[in-house]
Amino acid sequence: MNTQCDITRDDIGLFCEQMAIMIELNSGLKIAAIEEVAACAPSPSMKNLICQIRDELCLGNSFSDACKAHPDHFDGFFCGVLSEAEGQGSSALRMALEQLANHLRKL
């Protein structure tokens, strides 16, 4: 049974918002921050997805590459925006996540 199918666009938008806040509070992308976001996930499927992203980060992959591993939830546009922002520092990544959350709300 594929439990990933019940992840909604709103769930991904909320993830973006929460990650943006955690990046701002922690001055960057930290594993502990992702674990906190996972603990507050709106569904077991979303928690599983966030934990898979965390695992990719622990292996040394970038945030955008970790998201690319889940094309059913993160499209090329999303991952491209993250990839561009990652090269510009945590402030740019936070802003990109906020913009992606806003974009998802409008769809």
Residue pairs with C-beta under 8 A, 6 or more apart in sequence:
3 44
3 45
3 48
4 45
4 48
4 49
4 70
4 72
4 73
5 45
6 43
6 45
7 43
7 45
7 46
7 49
7 73
9 104
9 107
10 104
11 41
11 42
11 43
11 46
12 73
12 74
12 104
13 100
13 101
13 104
13 105
14 42
14 101
15 37
15 41
15 46
15 50
16 97
16 98
16 100
16 101
16 104
17 97
17 98
17 101
18 37
18 40
19 29
19 33
19 34
19 37
19 97
20 94
20 95
20 97
20 98
20 101
22 30
22 33
22 34
22 36
22 37
23 29
23 33
23 90
23 93
23 94
23 97
24 94
25 33
26 32
26 33
27 90
28 90
29 57
29 63
29 90
29 93
31 54
31 57
31 58
34 50
34 53
34 54
34 57
35 54
37 50
38 47
38 50
38 51
38 54
39 47
41 47
41 50
49 70
49 73
52 66
52 69
52 70
53 63
53 66
53 67
53 69
53 70
56 65
56 66
56 69
57 63
57 66
61 69
62 83
62 86
63 82
63 86
63 93
64 79
64 80
64 82
64 83
64 86
65 79
67 73
67 74
67 78
67 79
67 82
68 74
68 79
78 100
81 96
81 99
81 100
82 93
82 96
82 97
82 100
84 96
85 92
85 93
85 95
85 96
85 97
86 92
86 93
